[in-house]
């Protein structure tokens, strides 16, 4: 593990696409669980699942996001990519993807939900095939079996960040991330 950190562009991208909701809401892809709160969190740092009716403060949303992002995603992505050459932008884009799709199991078995560890993004990155890794972000655009326009735009923005194309990131985030 190299102790890479998520930079401000990746944080801005995640905040742009997650929005911050201080009251729990049902997953838009399923119309039910998992419930989400704060900056796209489905669970709290202590492991409790978000439930319908939960409310938090902005300070709690920010603190919980920082804890979960670092502990459960940045460190896990860092470990998954190991010593592979990785720019700060590539790392941030991969953490943003992992935060949204989940890490997936360390060892995948049929019938288990796939995540970042099973992604073509990671496989292509580890192989040094960076253009193909950027293209592979587009493989994660469905929710509830349907292609979601918001996920398409988010994946395009993550791929642009991965490529270091900040003009495209700015365009896709309507200027929110520059």
JORAHU-V401304 format. One record per residue. RES is the residue in three letters. SS is DSSP state (a for helix, b for strand, c for the rest). D_LAST is the distance of its C-alpha to the last C-alpha in whole Angstrom. Layout:
# JORAHU-V401304
res:RES ss:SS d_last:D_LAST
res:RES ss:SS d_last:D_LAST
This chain:
# JORAHU-V401304
res:UNK ss:c d_last:29
res:UNK ss:c d_last:26
res:UNK ss:c d_last:25
res:UNK ss:c d_last:21
res:UNK ss:c d_last:19
res:UNK ss:c d_last:16
res:UNK ss:c d_last:12
res:UNK ss:a d_last:10
res:UNK ss:a d_last:7
res:UNK ss:a d_last:10
res:UNK ss:a d_last:12
res:UNK ss:a d_last:9
res:UNK ss:a d_last:9
res:UNK ss:a d_last:13
res:UNK ss:a d_last:13
res:UNK ss:a d_last:12
res:UNK ss:a d_last:14
res:UNK ss:a d_last:17
res:UNK ss:c d_last:17
res:UNK ss:c d_last:20
res:UNK ss:b d_last:23
res:UNK ss:b d_last:26
res:UNK ss:b d_last:29
res:UNK ss:b d_last:29
res:UNK ss:b d_last:29
res:UNK ss:b d_last:31
res:UNK ss:c d_last:29
res:UNK ss:c d_last:28
res:UNK ss:c d_last:29
res:UNK ss:c d_last:32
res:UNK ss:c d_last:33
res:UNK ss:c d_last:34
res:UNK ss:c d_last:33
res:UNK ss:c d_last:31
res:UNK ss:b d_last:30
res:UNK ss:b d_last:27
res:UNK ss:b d_last:26
res:UNK ss:b d_last:23
res:UNK ss:c d_last:20
res:UNK ss:c d_last:22
res:UNK ss:b d_last:24
res:UNK ss:c d_last:28
res:UNK ss:b d_last:30
res:UNK ss:c d_last:30
res:UNK ss:c d_last:30
res:UNK ss:c d_last:34
res:UNK ss:c d_last:34
res:UNK ss:c d_last:35
res:UNK ss:b d_last:34
res:UNK ss:c d_last:32
res:UNK ss:c d_last:35
res:UNK ss:c d_last:35
res:UNK ss:c d_last:35
res:UNK ss:c d_last:33
res:UNK ss:b d_last:31
res:UNK ss:c d_last:29
res:UNK ss:c d_last:27
res:UNK ss:a d_last:24
res:UNK ss:a d_last:25
res:UNK ss:a d_last:26
res:UNK ss:a d_last:23
res:UNK ss:a d_last:21
res:UNK ss:a d_last:24
res:UNK ss:a d_last:25
res:UNK ss:a d_last:21
res:UNK ss:a d_last:21
res:UNK ss:a d_last:25
res:UNK ss:a d_last:24
res:UNK ss:a d_last:21
res:UNK ss:a d_last:22
res:UNK ss:a d_last:26
res:UNK ss:a d_last:26
res:UNK ss:a d_last:23
res:UNK ss:a d_last:22
res:UNK ss:a d_last:25
res:UNK ss:a d_last:26
res:UNK ss:a d_last:24
res:UNK ss:a d_last:24
res:UNK ss:a d_last:28
res:UNK ss:a d_last:28
res:UNK ss:a d_last:26
res:UNK ss:c d_last:28
res:UNK ss:c d_last:28
res:UNK ss:c d_last:27
res:UNK ss:c d_last:24
res:UNK ss:c d_last:21
res:UNK ss:c d_last:17
res:UNK ss:a d_last:15
res:UNK ss:a d_last:13
res:UNK ss:a d_last:16
res:UNK ss:a d_last:17
res:UNK ss:a d_last:14
res:UNK ss:a d_last:14
res:UNK ss:a d_last:18
res:UNK ss:a d_last:18
res:UNK ss:a d_last:16
res:UNK ss:a d_last:19
res:UNK ss:a d_last:21
res:UNK ss:a d_last:21
res:UNK ss:a d_last:21
res:UNK ss:a d_last:24
res:UNK ss:c d_last:26
res:UNK ss:c d_last:27
res:UNK ss:c d_last:30
res:UNK ss:c d_last:33
res:UNK ss:c d_last:34
res:UNK ss:c d_last:37
res:UNK ss:c d_last:37
res:UNK ss:c d_last:40
res:UNK ss:c d_last:40
res:UNK ss:c d_last:40
res:UNK ss:c d_last:37
res:UNK ss:c d_last:33
res:UNK ss:c d_last:31
res:UNK ss:c d_last:28
res:UNK ss:a d_last:25
res:UNK ss:a d_last:28
res:UNK ss:a d_last:30
res:UNK ss:c d_last:27
res:UNK ss:a d_last:27
res:UNK ss:a d_last:23
res:UNK ss:a d_last:25
res:UNK ss:a d_last:28
res:UNK ss:a d_last:26
res:UNK ss:a d_last:24
res:UNK ss:a d_last:27
res:UNK ss:c d_last:29
res:UNK ss:c d_last:26
res:UNK ss:c d_last:26
res:UNK ss:a d_last:22
res:UNK ss:a d_last:22
res:UNK ss:a d_last:24
res:UNK ss:a d_last:22
res:UNK ss:a d_last:19
res:UNK ss:a d_last:21
res:UNK ss:a d_last:23
res:UNK ss:a d_last:20
res:UNK ss:a d_last:22
res:UNK ss:a d_last:25
res:UNK ss:c d_last:24
res:UNK ss:c d_last:23
res:UNK ss:b d_last:26
res:UNK ss:b d_last:28
res:UNK ss:c d_last:31
res:UNK ss:c d_last:32
res:UNK ss:b d_last:30
res:UNK ss:b d_last:27
res:UNK ss:c d_last:24
res:UNK ss:a d_last:22
res:UNK ss:a d_last:19
res:UNK ss:a d_last:20
res:UNK ss:a d_last:19
res:UNK ss:a d_last:16
res:UNK ss:a d_last:15
res:UNK ss:a d_last:17
res:UNK ss:a d_last:15
res:UNK ss:a d_last:11
res:UNK ss:a d_last:13
res:UNK ss:a d_last:15
res:UNK ss:a d_last:12
res:UNK ss:a d_last:10
res:UNK ss:a d_last:14
res:UNK ss:a d_last:14
res:UNK ss:c d_last:11
res:UNK ss:c d_last:10
res:UNK ss:a d_last:6
res:UNK ss:a d_last:7
res:UNK ss:a d_last:9
res:UNK ss:a d_last:7
res:UNK ss:a d_last:5
res:UNK ss:a d_last:9
res:UNK ss:a d_last:10
res:UNK ss:c d_last:9
res:UNK ss:c d_last:9
res:UNK ss:c d_last:6
res:UNK ss:c d_last:7
res:UNK ss:c d_last:4
res:UNK ss:c d_last:0
